[in-house]
Amino acid sequence: MRTHQPPPVADSPVPGERAPDARQLRAVLIAVSVALMAVIASVSGLNVAQTHLAVEFGASQTTVLWIINIYTLTLAALLLPLGALGDRLGRRPALVTGLTVFGVASVVAGLAPSAGVMIAARVAAGVSAAMIMPITLAVITSTFPEQERGRAIGVWTGVAGGGGILGMFLSALLVDVADWRWLFALPVVLVVVALVLAVKSVPDSRERSGHSFDTLGALLSVVAVTGLIFALQEGPERGWTEPLALTGLGAGVAGSAAFVAWEARRRDASLLDVRLFRERGLASGSVTLLVVFGVQAGVAVVLFPFFQAVLGWPGLLSTVAMMPMAVMMMLASGLAPKMAARVGARATMSTGVALGAVGLASMALFVSVEGGYPSVLGGMVAMGAGMGLSMTPSTEAVTSALPRAKQGVASALNDVTREFGTALGVAVLGALLAAGYRGAVDDRLGGVTAGATDTARDGIAGAVAAAPGAGGHAEELIAAARQSFVDGWQQAMWAGAAIMAVLLVLIVLRGPGRTGPRPPEAGGPPGRRPATTARPTP
């Protein structure tokens, strides 16, 4: 028989901390936004330097992909346990420690003499990023008073959504004007700024718990997330039937089932109370974040080769071309809290998802080789606005579903959902694009030599590379590859629009109402909320 465990004591500030005033709140928001930007920029930054990494280290494509992906894999795997530890040990110490380790790891990566050292530095950066990322949102939700929390979360979601594209642009700029190693100067500068502001401005708060830390739950969450993310990363590269991908998928599914069973049994002493997913807010908010970030990541995977291989643009110009979507996303994220306060979270999320679906459908309908950039610009802007409107209330719905003492876990859950969505979107939309491209290009290469045809079937980049060896069929080969890419693009965009349409129905039927105060600190059944929630009292 399981013995009764005392409930956690309400989260509270460290003795001696005063409630922050408006000036300090602005400094706190800047600190956590800059820290988040450092983490997000490091996810996408190295993508623009793949060729440089291969040449510098004499590395294979597999090794280069590990240098890029190991950071995301480590980050996603450790978000839940390190978010929970941040709740217990203190959010400011966790943030300061994470930023310090992240800065050192970035310096080591920038100076790395070999691929092995680079991979080790990226692992350390991923561990520290898993400390930083959930704490940035937890600091907002545990520090800002209720009437200002939505606006702060809007800023946070804007940085989380648009930061990847902005980071890719700055990284491409550094590669073009300097050297690929200067990519790591960007996160180091951001970390220094965030560290100074965090030490000066971020108040400390922590969970006072009567329970021991849920070590087994933490380990099971690591197995589950690692297995699933690994499978989503390796499946498209190696093939879904390869032993490594199948092993990762099996471990992820088994770990997820064991985690849910253990957390349901442990209940009040759990790392994450899985009963809370019965609530509309947590369930619909999590699903919305999963789908929206998945579609965004998948679209980014499609957009970049469209600009480079179809339109023939260099990397820096291609990243500039994606900025309207990122800017619109950030602007809409700031507008979303005001809209949610006026018409409700469900209506705001529905409007955002509908706009996103319209944007995807627009890109599917109007994209063409001849139309170029204008044929996709309107869809990009609509999608960016839709994502911004849907992300902020979804994030607030997730964090509002867990008590103040568990805000590190709530923030980590939000982040894990984003990482799953990103990996899933890249895998699904990328696979649809590739399948559509191969199906279309086969019918357009009748007169091209067999060798060039085989290379062209691998993707549009291969077709461009094989064109000089195709003799008089070079222009025919490139034209066929570009049009086939557009055909595959349309297939992926229509699939994305259909997924967003299903999500829209789900939100209309089961979406949250107005996001409100978090539930009781201890032990109450899901769905029961206190009358008011205020900032931490000194």
Secondary structure, 3 states (H helix, E strand, C coil): CCCCCCCCEEEEECCCCCCCCHHHHHHHHHHHHHHHHHHHHHHHHHHHHHHHHHHHHCCCHHHHHHHHHHHHHHHHHHHHHHHHHHHHHCHHHHHHHHHHHHHHHHHHHHHCCCHHHHHHHHHHHHHHHHHHHHHHHHHHHHHCCHHHHHHHHHHHHHHHHHHHHHHHHHHHHHHHHCCHHHHHHHHHHHHHHHHHHHHHHCCCEEEECCCCCCHHHHHHHHHHHHHHHHHHHHHHHHCCCCHHHHHHHHHHHHHHHHHHHHHHHHHHHCCCCHHHHHCHHHHHHHHHHHHHHHHHHHHHHHHHHHHHHHCCCCHHHHHHHCHHHHHHHHHHHHHHHHHHHHHCHHHHHHHHHHHHHHHHHHHHHHCCCCCCCHHHHHHHHHHHHHHHHHHHHHHHHHHHCCCHHHHHHHHHHHHHHHHHHHHHHHHHHHHHHHHHHHHHHHHHCCCCCHHHHHHHHCCHHHHHHHHHHHHHHHHHHHHHHHHHHHHHHHHHHHHHHHHHHHHHHHHHHHCCCCCCCCCCCCCCCCCCCCCCCCCCCC
